[in-house]
Amino acid sequence: MGLTSNKVLWLAVLSAVLLFAGTVWLWPRLARRTWRAVGGRIGLLFATQLALFATAGLAANQAFGFYATWADLFGQEEGQGVVVDHTAAEAGGPLKVTAVRRVQLAGSARPAVGGQIQQVGIVGRTTHIATPAYVYLPPEYFQPRYRTRTFPAAVVLTGYPGTAAALVDKLHYPRTALQLAKNGRMQPMILVMLRPTVAPPRDTECVDIPGGPQTESFFARDLPEAVGAHYRVGRKPGSWGIIGDSTGGYCALKLAMHHPRAYAAGAGLSPYYKAPVDPTTGDLFHGDRHLKNRADLWWYLKHMPAPDTSLLVTSSRIGESNYKDTLKFIDRVKATGITRISSIILESGGHNFNTWRREIPATLQWISGRLSDR
């Protein structure tokens, strides 16, 4: 049974209930002061608390999508990471569709009515980074009258560690985009959904690491190129945007600022503004001060030419630790006079899926209004 299986969660709940009942039932028999009785009490308490913690952890993982599999949880994930693939072209190109599914609550399984979600594998042509992703195609993509039309596209990134599936199943990006387009509140768009952790379990913070994964180059060049070679997406400046939450939010802002010709708009949901260096990231910069400075958005706004792009940031007055920094960032961007800045500030909301679900509809509308389909 998989880590995210409901059966595993209910088994943990049942174990916790039975162990609690067993502890209450057996406690009088273990009230003696013998070493066996003391050991029995310790064992029951330990097992009960372990079951309770396991239940809470599994429930939190179900809600927030931190880990997808047991191997992912224990850092033993296989089949993903940085791959040098010298035969990518012969193998069928930089993007392969591996599975197809319908959009949840679409009302129809027909792609021309309810759109479609394709699970894909992507290999960067220049960086050789390989990563899975989900691509949402709107209904119009399959309709005959739009067969020659190209569509704007938005890359959507998770936080760290995150799972790409959570963008579909927990944050509901495809079904939200489908409903907004049906209601005329946004244009039909292609969504490319993945996590920024392209070299798991390492958190690369979307940096081109010296001697390591060239993550920024993958997102700035290889990803749009691979998607553009397979789908009808706009290829001119102004056709692509990028959205992310938490770590993905930082990446989205940085990529839009560093590469405005690649991403005409970048939206950071609960972002931070400077790449951290901690045990999950390792040494990102290897003493390269310029690389370190470029990863600091505060430094970038002060010392580099203002990028011609549009940015959106979100926070909450109560519940988000980035609130003051976000207000400061808005002022810094406004002072450039060139880079455009918008915001969503909630009265309250934590750093979690529930908060981001409240921000996603307005974010999709915002980014749709800033992208063209040509």
C-alpha positions in Angstrom: 0.0 0.0 0.0 1.3 3.4 -1.0 2.2 6.2 1.4 -0.7 8.3 0.2 -3.2 5.4 0.2 -6.4 5.9 2.2 -6.0 2.3 3.4 -2.7 3.2 5.0 -4.2 6.2 6.8 -7.2 4.2 8.1 -4.9 1.4 9.2 -2.9 3.9 11.2 -6.1 5.3 12.7 -7.4 1.8 13.6 -4.0 0.9 15.2 -4.1 4.1 17.3 -7.6 3.4 18.5 -6.9 -0.3 19.3 -3.7 0.6 21.1 -5.4 3.3 23.2 -8.2 0.9 24.1 -5.7 -1.8 24.9 -3.7 0.5 27.1 -6.8 1.4 29.1 -7.8 -2.2 29.4 -4.4 -3.6 30.4 -3.3 -0.8 32.6 -4.7 -2.3 35.9 -2.9 -5.6 35.2 0.4 -3.7 34.7 0.1 -1.6 37.9 2.7 -3.8 39.7 6.2 -2.6 40.3 7.9 -5.5 38.7 10.2 -4.9 35.8 7.8 -6.8 33.5 4.9 -4.5 34.5 7.0 -1.4 34.1 8.2 -2.6 30.7 4.7 -3.3 29.6 3.5 0.1 30.5 6.4 1.8 28.7 5.8 -0.4 25.7 2.1 0.4 25.5 2.6 4.1 25.9 5.4 4.1 23.3 3.3 2.1 20.8 0.2 4.3 21.3 2.1 7.5 20.9 3.9 6.2 17.8 0.6 5.2 16.3 -0.9 8.7 17.1 2.1 10.4 15.6 2.0 8.2 12.5 -1.7 9.0 12.0 -1.1 12.7 12.3 1.8 12.5 9.9 0.0 10.5 7.3 -3.1 12.8 7.6 -0.8 15.9 7.1 0.9 14.3 4.2 -2.5 13.5 2.6 -3.6 17.1 3.1 -0.4 18.9 1.9 1.3 16.4 -0.4 4.8 16.6 1.1 5.9 13.1 0.0 4.5 10.9 -2.8 5.9 7.4 -1.9 7.7 5.6 0.9 11.0 5.9 -1.0 10.4 9.6 -1.3 9.8 9.9 2.5 13.0 8.0 3.3 15.2 9.6 0.7 15.4 6.5 -1.4 13.5 7.8 -4.4 14.6 6.1 -7.7 13.9 6.9 -11.3 14.2 10.6 -11.1 17.0 13.1 -10.9 19.7 14.6 -13.0 20.2 12.3 -16.0 22.8 12.7 -18.8 20.9 11.4 -21.8 23.0 11.6 -25.0 20.4 9.8 -27.0 17.3 11.9 -26.1 16.7 12.8 -29.7 16.9 9.2 -30.9 14.7 8.1 -28.1 11.8 10.2 -29.3 12.5 13.8 -28.2 12.7 15.8 -25.0 9.1 15.2 -23.9 7.2 11.9 -23.7 3.6 11.4 -22.6 3.4 8.4 -20.2 -0.2 8.6 -19.0 -3.5 10.4 -19.7 -6.3 11.3 -17.2 -9.4 13.4 -17.2 -9.9 16.6 -15.3 -11.6 16.1 -11.9 -15.2 17.3 -11.9 -15.0 18.3 -15.6 -18.4 16.8 -16.3 -17.2 14.8 -19.3 -14.3 12.5 -20.1 -14.1 13.8 -23.7 -11.1 16.1 -24.0 -12.9 18.5 -26.3 -15.4 19.1 -23.4 -13.5 18.7 -20.2 -9.9 19.1 -21.2 -7.2 16.6 -20.4 -4.2 16.0 -18.1 -1.2 14.3 -19.5 1.6 12.9 -17.4 4.9 13.4 -19.1 8.6 12.9 -18.8 10.9 15.8 -19.8 14.6 15.7 -20.6 16.4 19.1 -20.9 18.3 19.3 -24.2 21.2 21.4 -22.8 21.0 20.6 -19.0 20.1 16.9 -19.4 17.9 17.3 -16.4 15.1 14.7 -16.4 11.9 15.2 -14.5 8.2 14.2 -14.5 5.4 16.7 -15.0 1.7 17.0 -15.6 0.4 19.0 -18.6 -3.2 20.4 -18.5 -4.6 21.0 -22.0 -7.9 23.0 -22.1 -10.9 21.7 -24.1 -10.3 24.2 -26.9 -6.9 22.5 -27.6 -8.9 19.5 -28.9 -11.7 21.4 -30.7 -11.5 21.5 -34.6 -12.0 25.3 -34.8 -8.9 25.8 -32.7 -6.7 23.3 -34.5 -4.3 25.9 -35.8 -4.3 28.1 -32.7 -1.4 28.3 -30.3 -2.1 28.8 -26.5 -0.4 30.7 -23.8 1.3 28.5 -21.2 2.1 28.8 -17.5 4.6 26.7 -15.6 3.3 25.8 -12.1 5.7 24.9 -9.4 5.2 23.2 -6.0 7.1 24.1 -2.8 9.9 21.9 -1.4 9.8 19.0 -1.2 6.3 18.8 -2.7 4.8 16.5 -5.3 3.7 17.5 -8.8 0.5 15.4 -8.3 -0.5 17.7 -5.4 -0.9 20.6 -7.9 -3.5 18.5 -9.7 -5.2 16.6 -6.8 -4.8 19.0 -3.8 -4.5 22.5 -5.3 -6.8 21.8 -8.2 -5.1 23.9 -10.8 -6.6 22.1 -13.9 -10.2 22.1 -12.7 -9.9 25.8 -11.5 -8.5 26.8 -14.9 -11.2 24.9 -16.7 -14.0 26.5 -14.6 -12.6 30.0 -14.9 -12.3 29.7 -18.7 -15.8 28.4 -19.0 -17.0 31.4 -17.0 -15.1 33.8 -19.3 -12.8 34.9 -16.5 -9.6 33.8 -18.1 -8.4 32.6 -21.5 -7.8 28.9 -22.2 -4.2 28.2 -21.2 -1.8 25.2 -21.0 -0.5 24.5 -17.6 2.9 22.7 -17.1 2.9 21.4 -13.5 6.0 20.1 -11.8 8.1 20.5 -8.7 11.3 22.6 -8.6 13.1 19.7 -6.9 14.5 18.3 -10.2 17.5 16.6 -8.4 15.7 15.0 -5.4 16.2 15.0 -2.5 18.3 18.1 -2.9 16.6 21.5 -2.9 18.4 23.4 -5.7 16.4 26.7 -5.2 16.3 27.0 -9.0 20.0 27.8 -9.1 22.6 26.9 -11.7 24.9 25.1 -9.2 28.6 25.1 -10.2 29.4 21.5 -11.1 25.9 20.5 -10.3 22.3 20.7 -11.6 21.7 23.6 -13.9 18.2 24.2 -12.6 17.7 27.8 -13.6 18.8 27.0 -17.2 16.4 24.1 -17.3 13.4 26.2 -16.4 14.5 29.2 -18.4 15.3 27.4 -21.7 15.0 23.7 -21.8 11.5 23.4 -20.3 9.8 25.9 -22.7 11.7 24.4 -25.6 10.6 20.8 -24.8 7.0 21.8 -24.3 7.0 24.0 -27.4 8.3 21.1 -29.5 5.4 18.9 -28.4 2.4 21.2 -27.9 0.9 24.2 -29.7 2.1 26.9 -27.3 3.0 30.4 -28.2 6.8 30.9 -28.7 7.1 34.6 -28.8 7.9 36.8 -25.7 4.7 37.3 -23.8 3.4 33.7 -24.3 4.7 32.2 -21.1 4.2 32.8 -17.4 5.2 31.0 -14.2 3.5 30.4 -10.8 4.7 28.8 -7.7 4.1 28.5 -3.9 6.7 28.8 -1.2 10.0 27.6 -2.7 8.2 27.5 -6.1 7.1 31.0 -5.5 10.6 32.2 -5.0 11.6 30.4 -8.1 8.7 31.9 -10.1 9.7 35.5 -9.1 13.4 34.9 -9.8 12.9 33.3 -13.2 10.5 36.1 -14.3 13.0 38.7 -13.1 16.1 37.0 -14.6 14.5 35.9 -17.8 11.7 38.4 -18.7 11.8 37.3 -22.4 11.0 33.7 -21.3 8.4 34.6 -18.7 6.3 37.7 -19.2 4.7 37.2 -15.7 5.7 35.5 -12.5 3.4 34.9 -9.5 4.8 33.9 -6.1 2.3 32.5 -3.6 3.8 32.9 -0.1 7.3 33.4 -1.5 10.5 34.3 0.1 13.0 36.6 -1.6 16.5 35.1 -1.0 17.8 31.6 -1.6 18.5 29.9 1.8 21.6 27.7 2.3 20.9 24.8 4.7 21.2 21.0 4.9 18.6 20.5 2.2 20.3 22.8 -0.3 24.0 22.0 0.3 26.5 24.5 -1.1 24.6 26.2 -3.9 27.2 28.8 -4.9 30.6 27.3 -4.3 32.1 30.7 -3.4 30.7 32.4 -6.5 29.6 35.8 -5.0 27.9 36.9 -8.3 25.8 33.8 -8.4 24.9 34.2 -4.7 23.9 37.9 -5.3 21.8 37.1 -8.3 19.8 34.6 -6.2 19.0 37.4 -3.7 16.0 39.3 -5.2 16.7 42.2 -2.9 20.2 42.6 -4.3 18.9 42.1 -7.8 16.4 44.9 -7.6 19.1 47.3 -6.3 22.0 46.5 -8.6 20.6 45.1 -11.9 18.5 46.8 -14.6 14.8 46.5 -13.8 13.3 43.7 -15.7 10.4 44.3 -18.1 8.0 41.8 -16.5 5.0 41.6 -14.3 5.1 40.1 -10.8 2.4 39.0 -8.3 3.1 38.3 -4.7 0.8 37.0 -2.0 0.8 37.0 1.8 -1.5 37.2 4.9 -1.6 39.8 7.6 -2.0 37.0 10.2 -0.4 33.6 9.7 2.3 34.2 7.1 5.9 35.0 8.2 6.7 36.8 4.9 4.1 39.6 5.4 6.5 42.4 6.2 9.0 41.3 3.6 6.3 41.2 1.0 5.2 44.7 1.7 8.8 45.8 1.5 9.3 43.9 -1.8 6.3 45.6 -3.3 7.7 49.0 -2.5 11.1 48.0 -3.9 9.6 46.9 -7.2 7.4 50.0 -7.5 10.5 52.1 -7.1 12.0 50.7 -10.3 9.3 52.3 -12.4 9.6 49.5 -15.0 8.8 46.2 -13.4 5.0 45.9 -12.7 3.9 44.5 -9.3 0.5 43.3 -8.0 -0.4 41.5 -4.8 -3.0 39.4 -3.0 -3.0 40.1 0.8 -5.4 38.0 2.9 -6.5 39.0 6.3 -5.5 35.6 7.7 -4.1 32.4 6.3 -1.2 30.1 7.0 1.5 28.7 4.8 -0.6 25.8 3.5 -2.8 24.4 0.8 -6.0 25.9 2.1 -4.5 29.4 1.8 -3.1 28.8 -1.7 -6.4 27.4 -2.9 -8.0 30.7 -1.9 -5.4 32.6 -4.0 -5.2 30.4 -7.1 -8.3 31.6 -8.9 -7.3 35.2 -8.8 -3.7 34.3 -9.6 -4.8 32.4 -12.7 -7.0 35.3 -13.8 -4.1 37.7 -13.3 -1.6 35.7 -15.2 -4.0 35.0 -18.0 -4.5 38.7 -18.5 -0.8 39.3 -19.0 -0.1 36.5 -21.6 -0.7 36.4 -25.3 -1.3 33.3 -27.5 1.1 34.3 -30.2 
